[in-house]
Amino acid sequence: MLGYPKFGFSPEEIAPFVEDLLSIARLVEPPNLDVIIADPSDNLFLGIAVKGSCQVVVSGDHHLLSLKQFRSIQVVTASEFMYATRI
């Protein structure tokens, strides 16, 4: 996703970020879910969140955001997340 043109990152800029992320990430095999009919590819993110025991999904995708919550997982925008986690 960081490779999307709208973000403007080159592969050389993305590589160190991915390396850092992989050093702390937990890889999971998500279950197949059929929740979002309008854009089935979004179901992958819900499956990852479920399998990873996540509490929050941070997204700008309107299909995900329209759920507001899936099971016990909140779905919020980046600004909502930042506001909620301010100290």
PDB file with SEQRES, HELIX, SHEET and CRYST1 records, atoms N, CA, C and O in Angstrom:
SEQRES   1 A   87  MET LEU GLY TYR PRO LYS PHE GLY PHE SER PRO GLU GLU          
SEQRES   2 A   87  ILE ALA PRO PHE VAL GLU ASP LEU LEU SER ILE ALA ARG          
SEQRES   3 A   87  LEU VAL GLU PRO PRO ASN LEU ASP VAL ILE ILE ALA ASP          
SEQRES   4 A   87  PRO SER ASP ASN LEU PHE LEU GLY ILE ALA VAL LYS GLY          
SEQRES   5 A   87  SER CYS GLN VAL VAL VAL SER GLY ASP HIS HIS LEU LEU          
SEQRES   6 A   87  SER LEU LYS GLN PHE ARG SER ILE GLN VAL VAL THR ALA          
SEQRES   7 A   87  SER GLU PHE MET TYR ALA THR ARG ILE                          
HELIX    1 AA1 PRO A    5  PHE A    7  5                                   3    
HELIX    2 AA2 PRO A   11  ILE A   24  1                                  14    
HELIX    3 AA3 PRO A   40  ASP A   42  5                                   3    
HELIX    4 AA4 ASN A   43  LYS A   51  1                                   9    
HELIX    5 AA5 HIS A   62  LEU A   65  1                                   4    
HELIX    6 AA6 ALA A   78  ALA A   84  1                                   7    
SHEET    1 AA1 3 VAL A  56  VAL A  58  0                                        
SHEET    2 AA1 3 ILE A  73  VAL A  76  1                                        
SHEET    3 AA1 3 GLN A  69  PHE A  70 -1                                        
CRYST1    1.000    1.000    1.000  90.00  90.00  90.00 P 1           1          
ATOM      1  N   MET A   1       0.802  -1.186   0.000  1.00  0.00           N  
ATOM      2  CA  MET A   1       0.000   0.000   0.000  1.00  0.00           C  
ATOM      3  C   MET A   1       0.859   1.271   0.000  1.00  0.00           C  
ATOM      4  O   MET A   1       0.484   2.285  -0.588  1.00  0.00           O  
ATOM      5  N   LEU A   2       2.006   1.199   0.664  1.00  0.00           N  
ATOM      6  CA  LEU A   2       2.882   2.372   0.655  1.00  0.00           C  
ATOM      7  C   LEU A   2       3.383   2.681  -0.739  1.00  0.00           C  
ATOM      8  O   LEU A   2       3.832   3.796  -1.005  1.00  0.00           O  
ATOM      9  N   GLY A   3       3.313   1.702  -1.639  1.00  0.00           N  
ATOM     10  CA  GLY A   3       3.746   1.898  -3.008  1.00  0.00           C  
ATOM     11  C   GLY A   3       2.726   2.599  -3.880  1.00  0.00           C  
ATOM     12  O   GLY A   3       3.006   2.898  -5.041  1.00  0.00           O  
ATOM     13  N   TYR A   4       1.536   2.869  -3.335  1.00  0.00           N  
ATOM     14  CA  TYR A   4       0.533   3.587  -4.116  1.00  0.00           C  
ATOM     15  C   TYR A   4       1.086   4.955  -4.499  1.00  0.00           C  
ATOM     16  O   TYR A   4       1.700   5.623  -3.667  1.00  0.00           O  
ATOM     17  N   PRO A   5       0.881   5.382  -5.738  1.00  0.00           N  
ATOM     18  CA  PRO A   5       1.388   6.688  -6.180  1.00  0.00           C  
ATOM     19  C   PRO A   5       0.932   7.853  -5.296  1.00  0.00           C  
ATOM     20  O   PRO A   5       1.666   8.829  -5.141  1.00  0.00           O  
ATOM     21  N   LYS A   6      -0.265   7.762  -4.719  1.00  0.00           N  
ATOM     22  CA  LYS A   6      -0.769   8.885  -3.920  1.00  0.00           C  
ATOM     23  C   LYS A   6       0.106   9.174  -2.699  1.00  0.00           C  
ATOM     24  O   LYS A   6       0.069  10.283  -2.164  1.00  0.00           O  
ATOM     25  N   PHE A   7       0.900   8.182  -2.248  1.00  0.00           N  
ATOM     26  CA  PHE A   7       1.764   8.400  -1.093  1.00  0.00           C  
ATOM     27  C   PHE A   7       3.116   8.988  -1.486  1.00  0.00           C  
ATOM     28  O   PHE A   7       3.775   9.628  -0.668  1.00  0.00           O  
ATOM     29  N   GLY A   8       3.531   8.775  -2.729  1.00  0.00           N  
ATOM     30  CA  GLY A   8       4.746   9.397  -3.234  1.00  0.00           C  
ATOM     31  C   GLY A   8       6.051   8.821  -2.716  1.00  0.00           C  
ATOM     32  O   GLY A   8       7.080   9.494  -2.781  1.00  0.00           O  
ATOM     33  N   PHE A   9       6.043   7.587  -2.199  1.00  0.00           N  
ATOM     34  CA  PHE A   9       7.279   6.978  -1.713  1.00  0.00           C  
ATOM     35  C   PHE A   9       7.921   6.127  -2.794  1.00  0.00           C  
ATOM     36  O   PHE A   9       7.230   5.441  -3.548  1.00  0.00           O  
ATOM     37  N   SER A  10       9.230   6.172  -2.868  1.00  0.00           N  
ATOM     38  CA  SER A  10       9.969   5.319  -3.796  1.00  0.00           C  
ATOM     39  C   SER A  10      10.223   3.970  -3.108  1.00  0.00           C  
ATOM     40  O   SER A  10      10.130   3.878  -1.884  1.00  0.00           O  
ATOM     41  N   PRO A  11      10.541   2.928  -3.882  1.00  0.00           N  
ATOM     42  CA  PRO A  11      10.878   1.640  -3.265  1.00  0.00           C  
ATOM     43  C   PRO A  11      12.039   1.749  -2.270  1.00  0.00           C  
ATOM     44  O   PRO A  11      12.062   1.047  -1.259  1.00  0.00           O  
ATOM     45  N   GLU A  12      12.994   2.625  -2.560  1.00  0.00           N  
ATOM     46  CA  GLU A  12      14.132   2.826  -1.663  1.00  0.00           C  
ATOM     47  C   GLU A  12      13.700   3.438  -0.332  1.00  0.00           C  
ATOM     48  O   GLU A  12      14.305   3.157   0.702  1.00  0.00           O  
ATOM     49  N   GLU A  13      12.663   4.267  -0.349  1.00  0.00           N  
ATOM     50  CA  GLU A  13      12.153   4.868   0.887  1.00  0.00           C  
ATOM     51  C   GLU A  13      11.284   3.888   1.668  1.00  0.00           C  
ATOM     52  O   GLU A  13      11.213   3.961   2.894  1.00  0.00           O  
ATOM     53  N   ILE A  14      10.634   2.988   0.975  1.00  0.00           N  
ATOM     54  CA  ILE A  14       9.729   2.031   1.615  1.00  0.00           C  
ATOM     55  C   ILE A  14      10.499   0.904   2.302  1.00  0.00           C  
ATOM     56  O   ILE A  14      10.105   0.465   3.382  1.00  0.00           O  
ATOM     57  N   ALA A  15      11.576   0.434   1.702  1.00  0.00           N  
ATOM     58  CA  ALA A  15      12.306  -0.739   2.191  1.00  0.00           C  
ATOM     59  C   ALA A  15      12.700  -0.662   3.671  1.00  0.00           C  
ATOM     60  O   ALA A  15      12.435  -1.622   4.395  1.00  0.00           O  
ATOM     61  N   PRO A  16      13.310   0.413   4.162  1.00  0.00           N  
ATOM     62  CA  PRO A  16      13.678   0.458   5.582  1.00  0.00           C  
ATOM     63  C   PRO A  16      12.454   0.400   6.511  1.00  0.00           C  
ATOM     64  O   PRO A  16      12.505  -0.199   7.585  1.00  0.00           O  
ATOM     65  N   PHE A  17      11.370   1.023   6.084  1.00  0.00           N  
ATOM     66  CA  PHE A  17      10.149   0.995   6.885  1.00  0.00           C  
ATOM     67  C   PHE A  17       9.632  -0.437   7.002  1.00  0.00           C  
ATOM     68  O   PHE A  17       9.260  -0.884   8.088  1.00  0.00           O  
ATOM     69  N   VAL A  18       9.612  -1.149   5.884  1.00  0.00           N  
ATOM     70  CA  VAL A  18       9.129  -2.538   5.881  1.00  0.00           C  
ATOM     71  C   VAL A  18      10.033  -3.413   6.735  1.00  0.00           C  
ATOM     72  O   VAL A  18       9.539  -4.266   7.472  1.00  0.00           O  
ATOM     73  N   GLU A  19      11.336  -3.222   6.656  1.00  0.00           N  
ATOM     74  CA  GLU A  19      12.272  -3.995   7.479  1.00  0.00           C  
ATOM     75  C   GLU A  19      12.010  -3.766   8.963  1.00  0.00           C  
ATOM     76  O   GLU A  19      11.983  -4.718   9.743  1.00  0.00           O  
ATOM     77  N   ASP A  20      11.817  -2.511   9.355  1.00  0.00           N  
ATOM     78  CA  ASP A  20      11.520  -2.205  10.758  1.00  0.00           C  
ATOM     79  C   ASP A  20      10.203  -2.831  11.190  1.00  0.00           C  
ATOM     80  O   ASP A  20      10.097  -3.399  12.276  1.00  0.00           O  
ATOM     81  N   LEU A  21       9.213  -2.721  10.333  1.00  0.00           N  
ATOM     82  CA  LEU A  21       7.898  -3.274  10.647  1.00  0.00           C  
ATOM     83  C   LEU A  21       7.961  -4.789  10.811  1.00  0.00           C  
ATOM     84  O   LEU A  21       7.366  -5.334  11.741  1.00  0.00           O  
ATOM     85  N   LEU A  22       8.668  -5.469   9.925  1.00  0.00           N  
ATOM     86  CA  LEU A  22       8.777  -6.927  10.014  1.00  0.00           C  
ATOM     87  C   LEU A  22       9.509  -7.380  11.268  1.00  0.00           C  
ATOM     88  O   LEU A  22       9.300  -8.500  11.735  1.00  0.00           O  
ATOM     89  N   SER A  23      10.361  -6.527  11.816  1.00  0.00           N  
ATOM     90  CA  SER A  23      11.092  -6.909  13.030  1.00  0.00           C  
ATOM     91  C   SER A  23      10.185  -6.941  14.258  1.00  0.00           C  
ATOM     92  O   SER A  23      10.526  -7.573  15.258  1.00  0.00           O  
ATOM     93  N   ILE A  24       9.037  -6.271  14.197  1.00  0.00           N  
ATOM     94  CA  ILE A  24       8.124  -6.257  15.344  1.00  0.00           C  
ATOM     95  C   ILE A  24       6.754  -6.858  15.039  1.00  0.00           C  
ATOM     96  O   ILE A  24       5.932  -7.025  15.940  1.00  0.00           O  
ATOM     97  N   ALA A  25       6.511  -7.180  13.781  1.00  0.00           N  
ATOM     98  CA  ALA A  25       5.195  -7.657  13.360  1.00  0.00           C  
ATOM     99  C   ALA A  25       4.982  -9.121  13.721  1.00  0.00           C  
ATOM    100  O   ALA A  25       5.927  -9.894  13.878  1.00  0.00           O  
ATOM    101  N   ARG A  26       3.713  -9.471  13.846  1.00  0.00           N  
ATOM    102  CA  ARG A  26       3.324 -10.873  14.011  1.00  0.00           C  
ATOM    103  C   ARG A  26       2.524 -11.237  12.776  1.00  0.00           C  
ATOM    104  O   ARG A  26       1.459 -10.669  12.535  1.00  0.00           O  
ATOM    105  N   LEU A  27       3.023 -12.172  11.996  1.00  0.00           N  
ATOM    106  CA  LEU A  27       2.336 -12.583  10.778  1.00  0.00           C  
ATOM    107  C   LEU A  27       1.218 -13.553  11.134  1.00  0.00           C  
ATOM    108  O   LEU A  27       1.406 -14.465  11.938  1.00  0.00           O  
ATOM    109  N   VAL A  28       0.055 -13.349  10.529  1.00  0.00           N  
ATOM    110  CA  VAL A  28      -1.103 -14.203  10.803  1.00  0.00           C  
ATOM    111  C   VAL A  28      -1.718 -14.672   9.494  1.00  0.00           C  
ATOM    112  O   VAL A  28      -1.554 -14.038   8.452  1.00  0.00           O  
ATOM    113  N   GLU A  29      -2.420 -15.779   9.564  1.00  0.00           N  
ATOM    114  CA  GLU A  29      -3.180 -16.297   8.431  1.00  0.00           C  
ATOM    115  C   GLU A  29      -4.640 -15.933   8.693  1.00  0.00           C  
ATOM    116  O   GLU A  29      -5.295 -16.572   9.516  1.00  0.00           O  
ATOM    117  N   PRO A  30      -5.157 -14.911   8.002  1.00  0.00           N  
ATOM    118  CA  PRO A  30      -6.511 -14.439   8.308  1.00  0.00           C  
ATOM    119  C   PRO A  30      -7.594 -15.405   7.826  1.00  0.00           C  
ATOM    120  O   PRO A  30      -7.427 -16.087   6.815  1.00  0.00           O  
ATOM    121  N   PRO A  31      -8.695 -15.451   8.558  1.00  0.00           N  
ATOM    122  CA  PRO A  31      -9.821 -16.257   8.086  1.00  0.00           C  
ATOM    123  C   PRO A  31     -10.493 -15.564   6.905  1.00  0.00           C  
ATOM    124  O   PRO A  31     -10.385 -14.348   6.749  1.00  0.00           O  
ATOM    125  N   ASN A  32     -11.174 -16.329   6.091  1.00  0.00           N  
ATOM    126  CA  ASN A  32     -11.950 -15.744   4.993  1.00  0.00           C  
ATOM    127  C   ASN A  32     -13.262 -15.225   5.565  1.00  0.00           C  
ATOM    128  O   ASN A  32     -14.043 -15.981   6.142  1.00  0.00           O  
ATOM    129  N   LEU A  33     -13.492 -13.951   5.401  1.00  0.00           N  
ATOM    130  CA  LEU A  33     -14.733 -13.330   5.876  1.00  0.00           C  
ATOM    131  C   LEU A  33     -15.505 -12.789   4.686  1.00  0.00           C  
ATOM    132  O   LEU A  33     -14.919 -12.441   3.661  1.00  0.00           O  
ATOM    133  N   ASP A  34     -16.809 -12.720   4.825  1.00  0.00           N  
ATOM    134  CA  ASP A  34     -17.682 -12.192   3.781  1.00  0.00           C  
ATOM    135  C   ASP A  34     -18.584 -11.133   4.402  1.00  0.00           C  
ATOM    136  O   ASP A  34     -19.801 -11.301   4.476  1.00  0.00           O  
ATOM    137  N   VAL A  35     -17.975 -10.051   4.843  1.00  0.00           N  
ATOM    138  CA  VAL A  35     -18.690  -8.993   5.562  1.00  0.00           C  
ATOM    139  C   VAL A  35     -19.011  -7.824   4.645  1.00  0.00           C  
ATOM    140  O   VAL A  35     -20.147  -7.352   4.601  1.00  0.00           O  
ATOM    141  N   ILE A  36     -18.009  -7.363   3.919  1.00  0.00           N  
ATOM    142  CA  ILE A  36     -18.166  -6.201   3.049  1.00  0.00           C  
ATOM    143  C   ILE A  36     -18.403  -6.694   1.627  1.00  0.00           C  
ATOM    144  O   ILE A  36     -17.479  -7.147   0.953  1.00  0.00           O  
ATOM    145  N   ILE A  37     -19.630  -6.603   1.190  1.00  0.00           N  
ATOM    146  CA  ILE A  37     -20.024  -7.105  -0.128  1.00  0.00           C  
ATOM    147  C   ILE A  37     -19.589  -6.136  -1.233  1.00  0.00           C  
ATOM    148  O   ILE A  37     -19.168  -6.571  -2.305  1.00  0.00           O  
ATOM    149  N   ALA A  38     -19.686  -4.829  -0.979  1.00  0.00           N  
ATOM    150  CA  ALA A  38     -19.389  -3.818  -1.996  1.00  0.00           C  
ATOM    151  C   ALA A  38     -17.929  -3.838  -2.445  1.00  0.00           C  
ATOM    152  O   ALA A  38     -17.633  -3.486  -3.586  1.00  0.00           O  
ATOM    153  N   ASP A  39     -17.015  -4.246  -1.563  1.00  0.00           N  
ATOM    154  CA  ASP A  39     -15.597  -4.320  -1.899  1.00  0.00           C  
ATOM    155  C   ASP A  39     -14.982  -5.489  -1.136  1.00  0.00           C  
ATOM    156  O   ASP A  39     -14.373  -5.291  -0.085  1.00  0.00           O  
ATOM    157  N   PRO A  40     -15.136  -6.700  -1.657  1.00  0.00           N  
ATOM    158  CA  PRO A  40     -14.681  -7.896  -0.948  1.00  0.00           C  
ATOM    159  C   PRO A  40     -13.207  -7.880  -0.545  1.00  0.00           C  
ATOM    160  O   PRO A  40     -12.831  -8.559   0.410  1.00  0.00           O  
ATOM    161  N   SER A  41     -12.369  -7.127  -1.244  1.00  0.00           N  
ATOM    162  CA  SER A  41     -10.949  -7.083  -0.876  1.00  0.00           C  
ATOM    163  C   SER A  41     -10.742  -6.468   0.506  1.00  0.00           C  
ATOM    164  O   SER A  41      -9.720  -6.723   1.143  1.00  0.00           O  
ATOM    165  N   ASP A  42     -11.689  -5.667   0.977  1.00  0.00           N  
ATOM    166  CA  ASP A  42     -11.589  -5.069   2.311  1.00  0.00           C  
ATOM    167  C   ASP A  42     -11.744  -6.096   3.423  1.00  0.00           C  
ATOM    168  O   ASP A  42     -11.306  -5.861   4.550  1.00  0.00           O  
ATOM    169  N   ASN A  43     -12.361  -7.230   3.119  1.00  0.00           N  
ATOM    170  CA  ASN A  43     -12.555  -8.265   4.134  1.00  0.00           C  
ATOM    171  C   ASN A  43     -11.230  -8.801   4.663  1.00  0.00           C  
ATOM    172  O   ASN A  43     -11.164  -9.276   5.797  1.00  0.00           O  
ATOM    173  N   LEU A  44     -10.184  -8.729   3.862  1.00  0.00           N  
ATOM    174  CA  LEU A  44      -8.866  -9.172   4.289  1.00  0.00           C  
ATOM    175  C   LEU A  44      -8.427  -8.440   5.555  1.00  0.00           C  
ATOM    176  O   LEU A  44      -7.884  -9.054   6.474  1.00  0.00           O  
ATOM    177  N   PHE A  45      -8.662  -7.129   5.601  1.00  0.00           N  
ATOM    178  CA  PHE A  45      -8.238  -6.328   6.750  1.00  0.00           C  
ATOM    179  C   PHE A  45      -9.015  -6.706   8.008  1.00  0.00           C  
ATOM    180  O   PHE A  45      -8.462  -6.705   9.108  1.00  0.00           O  
ATOM    181  N   LEU A  46     -10.291  -7.027   7.844  1.00  0.00           N  
ATOM    182  CA  LEU A  46     -11.073  -7.486   8.991  1.00  0.00           C  
ATOM    183  C   LEU A  46     -10.563  -8.838   9.475  1.00  0.00           C  
ATOM    184  O   LEU A  46     -10.463  -9.076  10.679  1.00  0.00           O  
ATOM    185  N   GLY A  47     -10.243  -9.721   8.531  1.00  0.00           N  
ATOM    186  CA  GLY A  47      -9.717 -11.030   8.900  1.00  0.00           C  
ATOM    187  C   GLY A  47      -8.392 -10.936   9.634  1.00  0.00           C  
ATOM    188  O   GLY A  47      -8.166 -11.650  10.610  1.00  0.00           O  
ATOM    189  N   ILE A  48      -7.519 -10.058   9.168  1.00  0.00           N  
ATOM    190  CA  ILE A  48      -6.229  -9.850   9.831  1.00  0.00           C  
ATOM    191  C   ILE A  48      -6.452  -9.321  11.242  1.00  0.00           C  
ATOM    192  O   ILE A  48      -5.800  -9.770  12.185  1.00  0.00           O  
ATOM    193  N   ALA A  49      -7.359  -8.380  11.390  1.00  0.00           N  
ATOM    194  CA  ALA A  49      -7.643  -7.798  12.708  1.00  0.00           C  
ATOM    195  C   ALA A  49      -8.199  -8.854  13.660  1.00  0.00           C  
ATOM    196  O   ALA A  49      -7.825  -8.892  14.832  1.00  0.00           O  
ATOM    197  N   VAL A  50      -9.090  -9.712  13.162  1.00  0.00           N  
ATOM    198  CA  VAL A  50      -9.661 -10.767  14.000  1.00  0.00           C  
ATOM    199  C   VAL A  50      -8.566 -11.744  14.428  1.00  0.00           C  
ATOM    200  O   VAL A  50      -8.419 -12.036  15.615  1.00  0.00           O  
ATOM    201  N   LYS A  51      -7.806 -12.244  13.468  1.00  0.00           N  
ATOM    202  CA  LYS A  51      -6.777 -13.233  13.752  1.00  0.00           C  
ATOM    203  C   LYS A  51      -5.669 -12.654  14.626  1.00  0.00           C  
ATOM    204  O   LYS A  51      -5.083 -13.366  15.442  1.00  0.00           O  
ATOM    205  N   GLY A  52      -5.386 -11.382  14.458  1.00  0.00           N  
ATOM    206  CA  GLY A  52      -4.344 -10.727  15.243  1.00  0.00           C  
ATOM    207  C   GLY A  52      -4.815 -10.207  16.584  1.00  0.00           C  
ATOM    208  O   GLY A  52      -4.047  -9.569  17.304  1.00  0.00           O  
ATOM    209  N   SER A  53      -6.062 -10.468  16.930  1.00  0.00           N  
ATOM    210  CA  SER A  53      -6.642 -10.009  18.207  1.00  0.00           C  
ATOM    211  C   SER A  53      -6.503  -8.497  18.380  1.00  0.00           C  
ATOM    212  O   SER A  53      -6.183  -8.010  19.464  1.00  0.00           O  
ATOM    213  N   CYS A  54      -6.747  -7.772  17.304  1.00  0.00           N  
ATOM    214  CA  CYS A  54      -6.643  -6.310  17.330  1.00  0.00           C  
ATOM    215  C   CYS A  54      -7.835  -5.685  18.038  1.00  0.00           C  
ATOM    216  O   CYS A  54      -8.926  -6.255  18.077  1.00  0.00           O  
ATOM    217  N   GLN A  55      -7.609  -4.525  18.587  1.00  0.00           N  
ATOM    218  CA  GLN A  55      -8.677  -3.764  19.215  1.00  0.00           C  
ATOM    219  C   GLN A  55      -9.209  -2.688  18.284  1.00  0.00           C  
ATOM    220  O   GLN A  55     -10.362  -2.273  18.397  1.00  0.00           O  
ATOM    221  N   VAL A  56      -8.355  -2.232  17.351  1.00  0.00           N  
ATOM    222  CA  VAL A  56      -8.702  -1.118  16.472  1.00  0.00           C  
ATOM    223  C   VAL A  56      -8.162  -1.376  15.063  1.00  0.00           C  
ATOM    224  O   VAL A  56      -7.057  -1.891  14.894  1.00  0.00           O  
ATOM    225  N   VAL A  57      -8.960  -1.009  14.056  1.00  0.00           N  
ATOM    226  CA  VAL A  57      -8.498  -0.925  12.679  1.00  0.00           C  
ATOM    227  C   VAL A  57      -8.511   0.554  12.322  1.00  0.00           C  
ATOM    228  O   VAL A  57      -9.545   1.213  12.437  1.00  0.00           O  
ATOM    229  N   VAL A  58      -7.369   1.078  11.891  1.00  0.00           N  
ATOM    230  CA  VAL A  58      -7.266   2.471  11.479  1.00  0.00           C  
ATOM    231  C   VAL A  58      -7.264   2.478   9.957  1.00  0.00           C  
ATOM    232  O   VAL A  58      -6.409   1.855   9.327  1.00  0.00           O  
ATOM    233  N   SER A  59      -8.229   3.188   9.368  1.00  0.00           N  
ATOM    234  CA  SER A  59      -8.390   3.144   7.920  1.00  0.00           C  
ATOM    235  C   SER A  59      -8.976   4.445   7.388  1.00  0.00           C  
ATOM    236  O   SER A  59      -9.603   5.215   8.115  1.00  0.00           O  
ATOM    237  N   GLY A  60      -8.753   4.660   6.108  1.00  0.00           N  
ATOM    238  CA  GLY A  60      -9.402   5.754   5.404  1.00  0.00           C  
ATOM    239  C   GLY A  60     -10.440   5.216   4.431  1.00  0.00           C  
ATOM    240  O   GLY A  60     -11.070   5.983   3.704  1.00  0.00           O  
ATOM    241  N   ASP A  61     -10.620   3.899   4.415  1.00  0.00           N  
ATOM    242  CA  ASP A  61     -11.536   3.259   3.477  1.00  0.00           C  
ATOM    243  C   ASP A  61     -12.978   3.394   3.952  1.00  0.00           C  
ATOM    244  O   ASP A  61     -13.304   3.018   5.078  1.00  0.00           O  
ATOM    245  N   HIS A  62     -13.835   3.929   3.096  1.00  0.00           N  
ATOM    246  CA  HIS A  62     -15.212   4.201   3.530  1.00  0.00           C  
ATOM    247  C   HIS A  62     -16.017   2.932   3.780  1.00  0.00           C  
ATOM    248  O   HIS A  62     -16.948   2.952   4.585  1.00  0.00           O  
ATOM    249  N   HIS A  63     -15.684   1.830   3.113  1.00  0.00           N  
ATOM    250  CA  HIS A  63     -16.401   0.582   3.382  1.00  0.00           C  
ATOM    251  C   HIS A  63     -16.109   0.083   4.795  1.00  0.00           C  
ATOM    252  O   HIS A  63     -17.016  -0.331   5.516  1.00  0.00           O  
ATOM    253  N   LEU A  64     -14.846   0.126   5.178  1.00  0.00           N  
ATOM    254  CA  LEU A  64     -14.481  -0.289   6.526  1.00  0.00           C  
ATOM    255  C   LEU A  64     -15.022   0.681   7.567  1.00  0.00           C  
ATOM    256  O   LEU A  64     -15.571   0.268   8.588  1.00  0.00           O  
ATOM    257  N   LEU A  65     -14.861   1.968   7.301  1.00  0.00           N  
ATOM    258  CA  LEU A  65     -15.308   2.976   8.269  1.00  0.00           C  
ATOM    259  C   LEU A  65     -16.810   2.935   8.502  1.00  0.00           C  
ATOM    260  O   LEU A  65     -17.277   3.258   9.595  1.00  0.00           O  
ATOM    261  N   SER A  66     -17.569   2.543   7.491  1.00  0.00           N  
ATOM    262  CA  SER A  66     -19.026   2.507   7.653  1.00  0.00           C  
ATOM    263  C   SER A  66     -19.447   1.440   8.662  1.00  0.00           C  
ATOM    264  O   SER A  66     -20.553   1.505   9.199  1.00  0.00           O  
ATOM    265  N   LEU A  67     -18.587   0.466   8.927  1.00  0.00           N  
ATOM    266  CA  LEU A  67     -18.899  -0.549   9.939  1.00  0.00           C  
ATOM    267  C   LEU A  67     -18.859   0.033  11.348  1.00  0.00           C  
ATOM    268  O   LEU A  67     -19.636  -0.373  12.213  1.00  0.00           O  
ATOM    269  N   LYS A  68     -17.970   0.969  11.575  1.00  0.00           N  
ATOM    270  CA  LYS A  68     -17.710   1.574  12.882  1.00  0.00           C  
ATOM    271  C   LYS A  68     -17.157   0.560  13.880  1.00  0.00           C  
ATOM    272  O   LYS A  68     -16.277   0.887  14.676  1.00  0.00           O  
ATOM    273  N   GLN A  69     -17.659  -0.644  13.841  1.00  0.00           N  
ATOM    274  CA  GLN A  69     -17.167  -1.701  14.709  1.00  0.00           C  
ATOM    275  C   GLN A  69     -17.459  -3.040  14.038  1.00  0.00           C  
ATOM    276  O   GLN A  69     -18.501  -3.218  13.408  1.00  0.00           O  
ATOM    277  N   PHE A  70     -16.532  -3.968  14.183  1.00  0.00           N  
ATOM    278  CA  PHE A  70     -16.744  -5.332  13.709  1.00  0.00           C  
ATOM    279  C   PHE A  70     -16.361  -6.250  14.845  1.00  0.00           C  
ATOM    280  O   PHE A  70     -15.220  -6.247  15.309  1.00  0.00           O  
ATOM    281  N   ARG A  71     -17.322  -7.033  15.288  1.00  0.00           N  
ATOM    282  CA  ARG A  71     -17.154  -7.832  16.505  1.00  0.00           C  
ATOM    283  C   ARG A  71     -16.761  -6.859  17.606  1.00  0.00           C  
ATOM    284  O   ARG A  71     -17.502  -5.910  17.861  1.00  0.00           O  
ATOM    285  N   SER A  72     -15.642  -7.051  18.259  1.00  0.00           N  
ATOM    286  CA  SER A  72     -15.252  -6.107  19.312  1.00  0.00           C  
ATOM    287  C   SER A  72     -14.168  -5.140  18.840  1.00  0.00           C  
ATOM    288  O   SER A  72     -13.527  -4.477  19.655  1.00  0.00           O  
ATOM    289  N   ILE A  73     -13.963  -5.061  17.523  1.00  0.00           N  
ATOM    290  CA  ILE A  73     -12.892  -4.250  16.948  1.00  0.00           C  
ATOM    291  C   ILE A  73     -13.462  -2.928  16.440  1.00  0.00           C  
ATOM    292  O   ILE A  73     -14.351  -2.920  15.589  1.00  0.00           O  
ATOM    293  N   GLN A  74     -12.953  -1.814  16.957  1.00  0.00           N  
ATOM    294  CA  GLN A  74     -13.373  -0.498  16.480  1.00  0.00           C  
ATOM    295  C   GLN A  74     -12.715  -0.224  15.130  1.00  0.00           C  
ATOM    296  O   GLN A  74     -11.583  -0.642  14.885  1.00  0.00           O  
ATOM    297  N   VAL A  75     -13.432   0.479  14.261  1.00  0.00           N  
ATOM    298  CA  VAL A  75     -12.881   0.910  12.972  1.00  0.00           C  
ATOM    299  C   VAL A  75     -12.949   2.434  12.956  1.00  0.00           C  
ATOM    300  O   VAL A  75     -14.033   3.016  13.006  1.00  0.00           O  
ATOM    301  N   VAL A  76     -11.773   3.079  12.886  1.00  0.00           N  
ATOM    302  CA  VAL A  76     -11.689   4.532  13.009  1.00  0.00           C  
ATOM    303  C   VAL A  76     -10.752   5.115  11.966  1.00  0.00           C  
ATOM    304  O   VAL A  76      -9.947   4.400  11.369  1.00  0.00           O  
ATOM    305  N   THR A  77     -10.863   6.418  11.752  1.00  0.00           N  
ATOM    306  CA  THR A  77      -9.931   7.136  10.888  1.00  0.00           C  
ATOM    307  C   THR A  77      -8.635   7.390  11.653  1.00  0.00           C  
ATOM    308  O   THR A  77      -8.585   7.241  12.874  1.00  0.00           O  
ATOM    309  N   ALA A  78      -7.596   7.772  10.929  1.00  0.00           N  
ATOM    310  CA  ALA A  78      -6.318   8.088  11.568  1.00  0.00           C  
ATOM    311  C   ALA A  78      -6.471   9.246  12.547  1.00  0.00           C  
ATOM    312  O   ALA A  78      -5.898   9.212  13.636  1.00  0.00           O  
ATOM    313  N   SER A  79      -7.232  10.266  12.176  1.00  0.00           N  
ATOM    314  CA  SER A  79      -7.392  11.414  13.081  1.00  0.00           C  
ATOM    315  C   SER A  79      -8.188  11.025  14.326  1.00  0.00           C  
ATOM    316  O   SER A  79      -7.892  11.509  15.418  1.00  0.00           O  
ATOM    317  N   GLU A  80      -9.188  10.162  14.181  1.00  0.00           N  
ATOM    318  CA  GLU A  80      -9.935   9.691  15.356  1.00  0.00           C  
ATOM    319  C   GLU A  80      -9.018   8.890  16.279  1.00  0.00           C  
ATOM    320  O   GLU A  80      -9.082   9.026  17.501  1.00  0.00           O  
ATOM    321  N   PHE A  81      -8.179   8.069  15.694  1.00  0.00           N  
ATOM    322  CA  PHE A  81      -7.249   7.268  16.489  1.00  0.00           C  
ATOM    323  C   PHE A  81      -6.265   8.168  17.232  1.00  0.00           C  
ATOM    324  O   PHE A  81      -6.023   7.986  18.425  1.00  0.00           O  
ATOM    325  N   MET A  82      -5.706   9.133  16.519  1.00  0.00           N  
ATOM    326  CA  MET A  82      -4.734  10.044  17.139  1.00  0.00           C  
ATOM    327  C   MET A  82      -5.388  10.846  18.256  1.00  0.00           C  
ATOM    328  O   MET A  82      -4.780  11.047  19.307  1.00  0.00           O  
ATOM    329  N   TYR A  83      -6.603  11.301  18.048  1.00  0.00           N  
ATOM    330  CA  TYR A  83      -7.302  12.077  19.072  1.00  0.00           C  
ATOM    331  C   TYR A  83      -7.579  11.209  20.291  1.00  0.00           C  
ATOM    332  O   TYR A  83      -7.404  11.654  21.425  1.00  0.00           O  
ATOM    333  N   ALA A  84      -8.010   9.977  20.064  1.00  0.00           N  
ATOM    334  CA  ALA A  84      -8.370   9.086  21.168  1.00  0.00           C  
ATOM    335  C   ALA A  84      -7.156   8.643  21.969  1.00  0.00           C  
ATOM    336  O   ALA A  84      -7.288   8.307  23.146  1.00  0.00           O  
ATOM    337  N   THR A  85      -5.978   8.634  21.358  1.00  0.00           N  
ATOM    338  CA  THR A  85      -4.787   8.150  22.051  1.00  0.00           C  
ATOM    339  C   THR A  85      -3.903   9.275  22.570  1.00  0.00           C  
ATOM    340  O   THR A  85      -2.802   9.030  23.064  1.00  0.00           O  
ATOM    341  N   ARG A  86      -4.388  10.517  22.456  1.00  0.00           N  
ATOM    342  CA  ARG A  86      -3.591  11.654  22.985  1.00  0.00           C  
ATOM    343  C   ARG A  86      -3.486  11.556  24.492  1.00  0.00           C  
ATOM    344  O   ARG A  86      -4.399  11.098  25.180  1.00  0.00           O  
ATOM    345  N   ILE A  87      -2.367  11.992  24.969  1.00  0.00           N  
ATOM    346  CA  ILE A  87      -2.153  12.011  26.445  1.00  0.00           C  
ATOM    347  C   ILE A  87      -2.255  13.432  26.924  1.00  0.00           C  
ATOM    348  O   ILE A  87      -2.112  13.692  28.119  1.00  0.00           O  
TER     349      ILE A  87                                                      
END                                                                             
